[in-house]
Amino acid sequence: MKPKKMESERGSVSKFRKFRKDLLIEAVLFLVMLGYFLAAESHSVGENLNMTVVGAAIIAVWTCWTLATARDGLEWVAARVRRRVV
């Protein structure tokens, strides 16, 4: 019979799963940005307003998501450190 995990261990595992999911979405956003750069290669900045707006929106979403991913990663690290100290 497996011993029950302590509450802090369960919290650390769920934070790791959330962080792993965030990293996966981060990779998808990277691929979207790469696709945008390849599609916009022949355009100069401001030449096509639609391309410029789409690029700015992708960069804004990616930036927000990166900050959220960093926060989740730091929470996971803090939970692991707290578990080892306690």
C-alpha positions in Angstrom: 0.0 0.0 0.0 1.4 3.4 -1.0 1.7 6.0 1.7 -0.4 9.1 1.2 1.4 12.1 -0.2 1.8 15.0 2.0 -0.3 18.1 1.1 2.9 20.0 0.1 4.0 17.2 -2.2 0.6 17.2 -4.0 0.8 21.0 -4.3 4.3 20.7 -5.8 3.1 18.1 -8.4 0.1 20.2 -9.4 2.3 23.3 -9.8 4.7 21.2 -11.9 1.9 20.0 -14.2 0.7 23.6 -14.6 4.2 24.8 -15.4 4.7 22.0 -17.9 1.4 22.9 -19.6 2.5 26.6 -19.6 5.8 25.6 -21.3 3.9 23.7 -24.0 1.8 26.7 -24.7 4.9 28.8 -24.7 6.4 26.5 -27.4 3.2 26.9 -29.5 3.3 30.6 -29.2 6.9 30.5 -30.4 5.9 28.5 -33.4 3.1 31.0 -34.1 5.6 33.9 -33.9 8.0 32.0 -36.2 5.2 31.5 -38.7 4.3 35.2 -38.5 7.9 36.2 -39.2 8.1 33.9 -42.2 4.8 35.2 -43.5 5.8 38.9 -42.9 9.3 38.5 -44.4 8.4 40.2 -47.6 6.6 43.1 -45.9 8.2 46.2 -44.4 7.0 47.4 -41.0 3.9 49.5 -41.4 3.4 48.6 -45.1 0.4 46.4 -44.3 -1.5 47.6 -41.3 -3.2 44.2 -40.8 0.2 42.4 -40.7 1.5 45.0 -38.2 -1.5 44.7 -35.9 -1.4 40.9 -36.0 2.3 40.9 -35.2 1.8 43.4 -32.3 -1.0 41.2 -30.9 1.1 38.0 -31.1 4.0 39.7 -29.4 1.7 41.1 -26.6 0.1 37.7 -26.0 3.4 36.0 -26.0 4.9 38.5 -23.6 2.0 38.2 -21.1 2.2 34.4 -21.4 6.0 34.3 -20.8 5.5 36.4 -17.6 2.8 34.0 -16.4 5.0 31.0 -17.2 7.9 32.5 -15.3 5.6 33.1 -12.3 4.3 29.6 -12.4 7.9 28.3 -12.6 9.0 30.3 -9.6 5.9 29.1 -7.7 6.9 25.5 -8.5 10.5 26.1 -7.4 9.3 27.7 -4.2 7.0 24.8 -3.4 9.9 22.3 -3.9 12.2 24.4 -1.7 9.5 24.8 1.0 8.9 21.0 0.9 12.6 20.3 1.5 13.0 22.9 4.3 9.9 21.9 6.2 
